[in-house]
Amino acid sequence: MTVAIYDGRCAICNTTRFIVTRLDWLKRVEFLDLHQRAEVTARFPAISHEQAMGEIHVVDADGKVYAGFKGTRRMLRDLPLGWPLWAILHLPIIGNWLGPWLYRFIARNRYAINRLLGVNLDAADDCEDGVCKLPGA
C-alpha cells in the first residue's frame, strides 16, 4: 500500500485527498495527516514534521519516499484513472520544470490560498504569514 503524508489543515490538501480517495477503487492509497505526529513518527521516523509541512511525502509499498511533485505524481500511479495523468506528468517540460515549480508555489502558499478561497485556518507555528517553508529553503 502507498501512504501519503499530507497536511490535514489545508483545504487544497484535503480536496486532493477527497479526489484521490474517490478514484482509488482498489484502495491502494492510505492518507496520514502529518499533524498526527506520534503516528507519523512511529511509522516513518525518517520523515520529520518540518519536512512533511513543506510538501507531501508519499511512501510506496517498498518503502521508497517521494516528496512534493514527485510524491503527487507517484500517488497517481496507483489509481486506475490516474495512469494517463501520471504519464503526462512525466513529459520533460512538465516533469522536470513546470510541475515541480507549480507544486512548490502552491505548497509554499497553501494557507494564503486557503484564505483566498474563504477557508480560515490557524497555521500556528507551522507557517509564517501564510507561507510555509519547504525543506532546505
C-alpha positions in Angstrom: 0.0 0.0 0.0 1.1 3.6 -0.7 0.9 6.0 2.2 0.5 9.8 1.5 1.5 12.0 4.5 -0.4 15.2 3.9 -1.4 18.4 5.7 -4.8 17.8 7.2 -5.2 21.6 8.0 -5.0 22.5 4.3 -8.2 22.8 2.2 -6.2 22.2 -1.0 -4.6 19.1 0.5 -7.9 17.8 1.8 -9.5 18.3 -1.6 -6.7 16.3 -3.2 -7.3 13.6 -0.6 -11.0 13.6 -1.4 -10.5 13.2 -5.1 -7.8 10.6 -4.8 -9.9 8.6 -2.4 -12.9 8.7 -4.8 -10.6 7.5 -7.6 -8.9 4.8 -5.6 -11.2 2.0 -6.4 -8.6 -0.6 -5.5 -7.9 1.0 -2.1 -4.1 1.4 -2.7 -3.5 4.8 -1.1 -3.7 5.5 2.6 -3.7 9.1 3.8 -2.0 10.0 7.1 -2.3 13.5 8.5 1.1 14.9 9.3 -0.4 16.6 12.4 -0.8 13.1 13.9 2.8 13.4 14.9 3.0 10.3 17.1 1.7 8.0 14.4 3.8 9.6 11.6 7.0 9.4 13.7 6.2 5.8 14.8 5.6 4.6 11.2 8.0 6.9 9.3 10.8 8.1 11.7 13.0 9.3 8.8 10.3 12.0 7.8 10.5 15.0 10.1 7.5 17.2 10.9 9.3 20.1 9.2 9.8 18.1 6.0 6.2 16.9 6.0 5.0 20.5 6.5 6.9 21.6 3.4 5.4 19.1 0.9 3.5 15.9 0.7 5.5 12.7 1.3 4.4 9.5 -0.4 5.9 6.2 0.7 5.4 3.3 -1.7 5.0 -0.4 -0.7 8.8 -0.9 -1.0 9.4 2.0 1.5 10.7 4.4 -1.1 9.8 8.0 -0.3 8.7 10.5 -2.9 8.3 14.2 -1.9 6.4 17.1 -3.4 5.6 16.9 -7.1 7.2 13.5 -7.4 5.1 12.3 -4.5 1.9 13.5 -6.0 2.9 12.0 -9.3 3.8 8.7 -7.7 0.4 8.6 -5.9 -1.4 8.8 -9.3 0.3 5.7 -10.5 -1.8 3.6 -8.0 -5.1 4.9 -9.3 -6.9 3.2 -12.2 -7.8 6.6 -13.8 -4.5 8.2 -12.7 -2.3 6.5 -15.2 -2.9 8.9 -18.1 -2.2 11.9 -15.9 0.8 10.1 -14.4 2.2 9.6 -17.9 1.5 13.3 -18.9 3.3 14.4 -15.7 6.4 12.6 -17.0 6.7 14.7 -20.1 10.1 16.5 -19.8 8.8 20.1 -19.7 6.1 19.2 -17.1 8.0 16.6 -15.1 11.3 18.5 -14.9 10.3 22.1 -14.7 6.6 23.2 -14.8 5.2 20.6 -12.4 7.8 21.0 -9.7 7.7 24.8 -9.9 3.9 24.9 -9.7 3.8 22.4 -6.9 6.4 24.4 -4.8 4.5 27.6 -5.3 1.2 26.1 -4.2 2.8 24.2 -1.3 4.6 27.2 0.0 1.5 29.4 -0.2 -1.2 26.9 0.6 -2.5 28.7 3.7 -2.7 32.0 1.9 -4.5 30.3 -1.0 -6.9 28.7 1.5 -7.7 32.2 2.9 -8.3 33.5 -0.6 -10.8 30.6 -1.0 -12.5 31.7 2.2 -11.1 29.0 4.4 -9.7 30.4 7.7 -7.2 28.1 9.2 -4.8 28.7 12.0 -1.4 27.7 10.7 0.0 28.1 14.2 3.8 27.8 14.3 3.9 25.8 11.1 3.8 28.7 8.6 4.6 32.3 8.8 2.3 34.9 7.2 0.7 32.2 5.1 4.0 31.0 3.7 5.2 27.5 4.6 8.8 26.6 4.5 9.9 23.9 2.1 12.7 21.6 3.2 16.1 23.2 2.5 14.5 26.6 1.8 
